[in-house]
Amino acid sequence: MTSEQLTESQAPPFFSIVIPSYNNAGYLRKCILSLQKQNFSEWEAVIVIDASPDNAFYVASELSEVDKRIKVINKEKNEGTHLARKSGVARARGQYTLFLDADDELTDNALSSLADLASLYSFDILHFGTELFGEEMPASTCSDILQLSNRDLPTLHKSEIAFSSFTSRENHRQDWRILQRLYRTDLLKRAFSLMTGSRLGRGQDSYEWLVIASLANTEIFHNEMIGYRYYLGRGITTFKPMSKQQFAALSTNYANLIRVAFDYASKFSTFDLMPCVHELHRRLLEMLFGDWYVRLSDKDKLTTLTDLRDSFTREDIATELMRLTRDDAYSHWDAGDVFDVNARYVQWKQIAEELMGASSNKQYELYRSQVLRHFLDLQTRNSMANRTIRPSSRNLLSIFHPSMPLFRSIKRKNK
């Protein structure tokens, strides 16, 4: 009998820690060291090497030779984090399982604290606290993520668990990251067995958490117990510039996440999960346009709008574009600028109105009314600066109404 077979035949550990690894070998030793330093020893680490191009397999294998609690799955084909997690969960033997990214760590004594809580409470999911270290990330972003990640909520039951993440009620919302949570392993095995076997990309936590949360009966919160050490900026979350090809791939990925979430919810019968999917749709679209606004050049912003129609409806795109028109106009007003008929916010508004056409929705109309108010505020500043009378309402209409030839010229440039 091999040493691995002998280990597998022994009593299962209390904790399984699933660690996907791709192109982060430089952090892997420190990640595993954070487990080996724990004062609680009944754990196993399942490291899933996702056909990593670096020496992650060598590092993991070396660690496994020294510490038999470390198991290694070496994939010959890169399949992404979602399927790496799926493989790790299938292999997990512990009573409870948690996920740990290879570029993050557990805090000292995290496992003993979690074991103590597990002995005191009955739960399917235990949400615990995190500390965050941003690397080349805005302080405001780090603060917002940390506030949401460590938000304490009362104990949640059944449908409340999913709805607490997929809600627009900001003060009652919990995060949808599947990190910094301890799960009953049998719940995870069931959830991941029902998830798609297709590759997913950025934002996959939203779908994975939707499925897990829909199946759970009880989630408790003990965010005073800081157990996770999160390094924001080491992974795929970043504010660095992106190409229009990268943005197109991201939009396709988000559309796929919405599709698989819809497919799951359409077959789910315990309660109506569709409102959660609609909220997931809204927030993924908002995240996508956040990247559009921050990470694309102004030239690429315009040329990608047409391509977005392969993944989202005209109404989706028009609503988000009008939201960012509002934000951009306000930022110029806040900076003390005057109205500029050639500004990008004027062009964005015209494109949004052309895309929306005869259709409409409540959110779009709210954004549009806010845009008109900001435009008028900027016009008022023009009048004060020039000591002239504000243009007539007829002249304003030429600015505030859509310009059909504009978007057509953009589309011609993209052919």
Buried (B, 14 or more C-beta within 10 A) or exposed (E): EEEEEEBEEEEBBBBBBBBBBBBBBBBBBEBBEBBBEBEBEBBBBBBBBBBBEBEBBEBBBBBBEEEEBBBBBBBEEBBBBBBBBBBBBBBBBBBBBBBBBBBBBBBBBBBBBBBBBBEEEEBBBBBBBBBBBBEEBEEEBBEEBBEBBBBEBEEBEBBBBBBBBBBEEEEEBBBBBBBBBBBBBEBBBBBBEBBBEEBBBBBBBBBBBBBBBBBBBBBBBBBEBBBBBBBBBBBEEBBEEBEBEBBBBBBBBBBBBBBBBBEBBEEBEEEEBEBBBBBBBBBBBEBBBEBBBEBBEEEBBBBBBBBBEEBBEBBBBBBBBBBBBBBBBBEBBEEEBBBEEEBBBBBBBBBBBBBBEEEEEEBBEBBBEBBBBBBBBBBBBBBEEEEEEBBEEEEBEEBBEBBEEBBEEBEEEEE
